[in-house]
Amino acid sequence: MLHRLTSMKFRLHSLRGVLLSTLMCAVVCGSAVRGVAQVAPSPDAPPQGPAGDPNQDDQQQPVATLKVNVNLVSLYFTVHDKHGLLIPHLTKDDFNILEDKAPQKIKNFTAENDQPLTLGILLDTSGSQQNVLPLEQQAGGAFLSRVLRSKDEAFLISFDVNLDLLSDYTNNAHALARAMNQAQRQDQAREGAEDGN
């Protein structure tokens, strides 16, 4: 390996802060989702300022703080060299973890390289694919049968002018391949519908 890894320091302001940030993100993201579902204001209503507008009073909303003591925090990461390539075969001696500038003991260290996959497959069924759609279907089915394992999941969406969910999450490569093979170009599907009328 050309790149020699001597030491890596992962600075964390606070391991507890990571957990707190994650929990707060879930609270904030949940709030953001609820915000999207709100009714749009009337076109006749006065304009509302953007979030953080200095003309609005931010003191109206209370800020909640959640503090949790934990004994173990799991950190998942990948390490890349300066060319963006993964650096394999690292050990816990290659890392330092700091909390508030104090070294922390690494209790468990494992290299995880057999994680479950979650795949989304997009199949272009527009008219421009008339000559290659059968090839794409064949290659897609072969890919799924080689790659998809029982712990993996994949879904299949076809797109042209519209999006169509052809198969929801499943680990069944044959069902996905069958759904992929049943996909038609939009113009073929329209002709078939017209012939049936």
C-alpha positions as a Markdown table, in Angstrom:
| # | Residue | x | y | z |
|---|---|---|---|---|
| 1 | Met | 0.0 | 0.0 | 0.0 |
| 2 | Leu | 1.5 | 3.3 | -1.1 |
| 3 | His | -0.2 | 5.3 | 1.5 |
| 4 | Arg | 1.1 | 4.5 | 4.9 |
| 5 | Leu | -1.3 | 5.2 | 7.7 |
| 6 | Thr | 0.5 | 6.1 | 10.8 |
| 7 | Ser | -2.2 | 7.6 | 13.0 |
| 8 | Met | -5.7 | 9.0 | 12.6 |
| 9 | Lys | -7.4 | 11.2 | 15.1 |
| 10 | Phe | -11.1 | 11.4 | 15.1 |
| 11 | Arg | -12.0 | 14.5 | 17.1 |
| 12 | Leu | -15.3 | 14.5 | 18.7 |
| 13 | His | -16.3 | 17.4 | 20.8 |
| 14 | Ser | -18.3 | 15.1 | 22.9 |
| 15 | Leu | -19.3 | 11.5 | 22.4 |
| 16 | Arg | -22.4 | 12.3 | 24.4 |
| 17 | Gly | -22.9 | 15.2 | 22.0 |
| 18 | Val | -23.0 | 12.8 | 19.1 |
| 19 | Leu | -25.9 | 10.9 | 20.8 |
| 20 | Leu | -27.5 | 14.2 | 21.7 |
| 21 | Ser | -27.1 | 15.6 | 18.2 |
| 22 | Thr | -28.6 | 12.4 | 16.7 |
| 23 | Leu | -31.6 | 12.6 | 19.0 |
| 24 | Met | -32.0 | 16.3 | 18.4 |
| 25 | Cys | -31.8 | 15.7 | 14.6 |
| 26 | Ala | -34.7 | 13.2 | 14.9 |
| 27 | Val | -36.7 | 15.8 | 16.8 |
| 28 | Val | -35.8 | 18.6 | 14.3 |
| 29 | Cys | -36.4 | 16.4 | 11.3 |
| 30 | Gly | -39.7 | 15.3 | 12.7 |
| 31 | Ser | -40.6 | 19.0 | 13.1 |
| 32 | Ala | -39.6 | 19.7 | 9.5 |
| 33 | Val | -41.8 | 16.9 | 8.2 |
| 34 | Arg | -44.7 | 18.2 | 10.1 |
| 35 | Gly | -43.9 | 21.7 | 8.7 |
| 36 | Val | -44.1 | 20.4 | 5.1 |
| 37 | Ala | -47.5 | 18.9 | 5.8 |
| 38 | Gln | -49.0 | 22.2 | 6.9 |
| 39 | Val | -51.6 | 24.1 | 4.7 |
| 40 | Ala | -50.1 | 26.7 | 2.4 |
| 41 | Pro | -50.9 | 30.3 | 3.4 |
| 42 | Ser | -53.5 | 32.2 | 1.5 |
| 43 | Pro | -52.3 | 34.3 | -1.4 |
| 44 | Asp | -54.0 | 37.3 | 0.1 |
| 45 | Ala | -52.1 | 36.8 | 3.4 |
| 46 | Pro | -49.2 | 39.1 | 4.2 |
| 47 | Pro | -45.8 | 37.6 | 3.4 |
| 48 | Gln | -44.1 | 35.7 | 6.1 |
| 49 | Gly | -40.4 | 36.0 | 6.8 |
| 50 | Pro | -37.9 | 33.1 | 6.4 |
| 51 | Ala | -36.8 | 31.1 | 9.3 |
| 52 | Gly | -34.4 | 33.1 | 11.4 |
| 53 | Asp | -35.9 | 36.4 | 10.2 |
| 54 | Pro | -34.5 | 39.1 | 12.6 |
| 55 | Asn | -38.0 | 40.8 | 12.5 |
| 56 | Gln | -39.6 | 37.8 | 14.2 |
| 57 | Asp | -39.4 | 37.0 | 17.9 |
| 58 | Asp | -37.4 | 33.8 | 18.4 |
| 59 | Gln | -38.0 | 34.0 | 22.1 |
| 60 | Gln | -41.5 | 32.6 | 21.7 |
| 61 | Gln | -40.5 | 29.0 | 21.2 |
| 62 | Pro | -38.9 | 27.2 | 24.1 |
| 63 | Val | -35.7 | 25.2 | 23.5 |
| 64 | Ala | -35.7 | 21.7 | 24.9 |
| 65 | Thr | -32.5 | 20.1 | 26.0 |
| 66 | Leu | -32.0 | 16.3 | 26.3 |
| 67 | Lys | -29.1 | 14.9 | 28.3 |
| 68 | Val | -28.4 | 11.2 | 28.4 |
| 69 | Asn | -25.5 | 9.4 | 30.0 |
| 70 | Val | -24.2 | 6.4 | 28.1 |
| 71 | Asn | -21.5 | 3.8 | 28.7 |
| 72 | Leu | -20.9 | 2.9 | 25.1 |
| 73 | Val | -21.2 | 4.9 | 21.8 |
| 74 | Ser | -20.9 | 3.1 | 18.5 |
| 75 | Leu | -19.1 | 5.0 | 15.7 |
| 76 | Tyr | -19.5 | 3.8 | 12.1 |
| 77 | Phe | -17.0 | 5.3 | 9.6 |
| 78 | Thr | -15.1 | 4.6 | 6.5 |
| 79 | Val | -11.5 | 5.8 | 5.8 |
| 80 | His | -10.3 | 7.0 | 2.4 |
| 81 | Asp | -6.9 | 8.0 | 1.2 |
| 82 | Lys | -6.2 | 11.3 | -0.5 |
| 83 | His | -7.3 | 9.8 | -3.8 |
| 84 | Gly | -10.7 | 8.7 | -2.4 |
| 85 | Leu | -9.9 | 5.0 | -2.3 |
| 86 | Leu | -10.9 | 3.0 | 0.8 |
| 87 | Ile | -8.1 | 2.0 | 3.2 |
| 88 | Pro | -8.6 | -1.6 | 4.3 |
| 89 | His | -7.1 | -3.6 | 7.2 |
| 90 | Leu | -7.1 | -0.9 | 9.9 |
| 91 | Thr | -6.9 | -1.8 | 13.6 |
| 92 | Lys | -7.9 | 0.0 | 16.7 |
| 93 | Asp | -4.3 | 1.0 | 17.2 |
| 94 | Asp | -4.6 | 3.2 | 14.0 |
| 95 | Phe | -7.1 | 5.5 | 15.7 |
| 96 | Asn | -7.5 | 7.9 | 18.6 |
| 97 | Ile | -10.9 | 9.0 | 19.9 |
| 98 | Leu | -11.1 | 12.2 | 21.9 |
| 99 | Glu | -13.9 | 13.5 | 24.0 |
| 100 | Asp | -13.4 | 17.1 | 25.1 |
| 101 | Lys | -9.7 | 16.6 | 24.2 |
| 102 | Ala | -9.4 | 13.7 | 26.5 |
| 103 | Pro | -8.5 | 10.3 | 25.0 |
| 104 | Gln | -11.2 | 7.6 | 25.2 |
| 105 | Lys | -10.7 | 3.9 | 25.4 |
| 106 | Ile | -11.8 | 1.9 | 22.3 |
| 107 | Lys | -13.6 | -1.1 | 23.8 |
| 108 | Asn | -14.7 | -2.8 | 20.6 |
| 109 | Phe | -13.3 | -2.5 | 17.1 |
| 110 | Thr | -14.5 | -4.5 | 14.2 |
| 111 | Ala | -14.1 | -4.0 | 10.5 |
| 112 | Glu | -17.6 | -4.5 | 9.0 |
| 113 | Asn | -17.5 | -5.4 | 5.4 |
| 114 | Asp | -20.6 | -7.6 | 5.1 |
| 115 | Gln | -23.3 | -5.1 | 5.8 |
| 116 | Pro | -26.8 | -5.6 | 4.3 |
| 117 | Leu | -27.4 | -3.7 | 1.0 |
| 118 | Thr | -30.5 | -1.6 | 0.3 |
| 119 | Leu | -30.8 | -0.9 | -3.4 |
| 120 | Gly | -33.1 | 1.2 | -5.5 |
| 121 | Ile | -33.2 | 0.3 | -9.2 |
| 122 | Leu | -34.5 | 2.9 | -11.7 |
| 123 | Leu | -35.5 | 1.5 | -15.0 |
| 124 | Asp | -35.9 | 4.0 | -17.9 |
| 125 | Thr | -38.9 | 2.9 | -19.9 |
| 126 | Ser | -39.1 | 6.0 | -22.1 |
| 127 | Gly | -39.4 | 5.8 | -25.9 |
| 128 | Ser | -35.7 | 6.5 | -26.2 |
| 129 | Gln | -35.0 | 3.1 | -24.7 |
| 130 | Gln | -36.8 | 1.1 | -27.4 |
| 131 | Asn | -33.7 | -0.6 | -28.6 |
| 132 | Val | -32.0 | -1.2 | -25.3 |
| 133 | Leu | -34.8 | -1.9 | -22.8 |
| 134 | Pro | -34.6 | -5.7 | -23.3 |
| 135 | Leu | -30.8 | -5.5 | -22.7 |
| 136 | Glu | -31.4 | -3.4 | -19.5 |
| 137 | Gln | -33.9 | -5.9 | -18.3 |
| 138 | Gln | -31.6 | -8.9 | -18.9 |
| 139 | Ala | -28.6 | -7.2 | -17.3 |
| 140 | Gly | -30.7 | -6.0 | -14.3 |
| 141 | Gly | -32.1 | -9.5 | -13.6 |
| 142 | Ala | -28.6 | -11.0 | -13.9 |
| 143 | Phe | -27.2 | -8.3 | -11.5 |
| 144 | Leu | -29.9 | -8.9 | -8.9 |
| 145 | Ser | -29.4 | -12.7 | -9.0 |
| 146 | Arg | -25.7 | -12.3 | -8.5 |
| 147 | Val | -25.7 | -9.5 | -5.9 |
| 148 | Leu | -28.9 | -9.7 | -3.8 |
| 149 | Arg | -28.6 | -11.9 | -0.7 |
| 150 | Ser | -31.3 | -12.8 | 1.9 |
| 151 | Lys | -30.3 | -9.9 | 4.2 |
| 152 | Asp | -30.4 | -7.4 | 1.3 |
| 153 | Glu | -33.4 | -5.5 | 0.0 |
| 154 | Ala | -34.2 | -3.8 | -3.3 |
| 155 | Phe | -37.0 | -1.9 | -4.9 |
| 156 | Leu | -37.7 | -1.3 | -8.6 |
| 157 | Ile | -39.1 | 1.9 | -10.1 |
| 158 | Ser | -39.7 | 2.5 | -13.8 |
| 159 | Phe | -39.7 | 6.0 | -15.2 |
| 160 | Asp | -40.7 | 7.8 | -18.3 |
| 161 | Val | -43.1 | 10.8 | -18.1 |
| 162 | Asn | -44.3 | 9.1 | -14.9 |
| 163 | Leu | -42.8 | 7.1 | -12.0 |
| 164 | Asp | -44.2 | 3.6 | -11.3 |
| 165 | Leu | -43.3 | 1.4 | -8.4 |
| 166 | Leu | -43.0 | -2.0 | -10.0 |
| 167 | Ser | -41.7 | -3.8 | -6.9 |
| 168 | Asp | -41.5 | -2.6 | -3.3 |
| 169 | Tyr | -38.6 | -3.6 | -1.0 |
| 170 | Thr | -37.9 | -7.3 | -1.2 |
| 171 | Asn | -35.0 | -9.7 | -1.0 |
| 172 | Asn | -36.5 | -11.9 | -3.7 |
| 173 | Ala | -34.3 | -11.4 | -6.8 |
| 174 | His | -36.6 | -13.5 | -9.0 |
| 175 | Ala | -39.7 | -11.3 | -8.1 |
| 176 | Leu | -37.7 | -8.2 | -8.9 |
| 177 | Ala | -36.5 | -9.7 | -12.2 |
| 178 | Arg | -40.0 | -10.7 | -13.1 |
| 179 | Ala | -41.3 | -7.2 | -12.4 |
| 180 | Met | -38.4 | -5.7 | -14.4 |
| 181 | Asn | -39.2 | -8.0 | -17.4 |
| 182 | Gln | -42.9 | -7.0 | -17.3 |
| 183 | Ala | -42.0 | -3.3 | -17.6 |
| 184 | Gln | -42.9 | -1.8 | -21.0 |
| 185 | Arg | -42.0 | 1.4 | -22.7 |
| 186 | Gln | -44.6 | 4.1 | -22.2 |
| 187 | Asp | -45.6 | 4.1 | -25.9 |
| 188 | Gln | -46.0 | 0.3 | -25.9 |
| 189 | Ala | -48.2 | 0.5 | -22.8 |
| 190 | Arg | -50.3 | 3.2 | -24.4 |
| 191 | Glu | -50.8 | 1.2 | -27.6 |
| 192 | Gly | -51.8 | -1.8 | -25.6 |
| 193 | Ala | -54.4 | 0.2 | -23.7 |
| 194 | Glu | -55.8 | 1.6 | -27.0 |
| 195 | Asp | -56.0 | -1.8 | -28.6 |
| 196 | Gly | -57.9 | -3.1 | -25.6 |
| 197 | Asn | -60.6 | -0.4 | -26.0 |
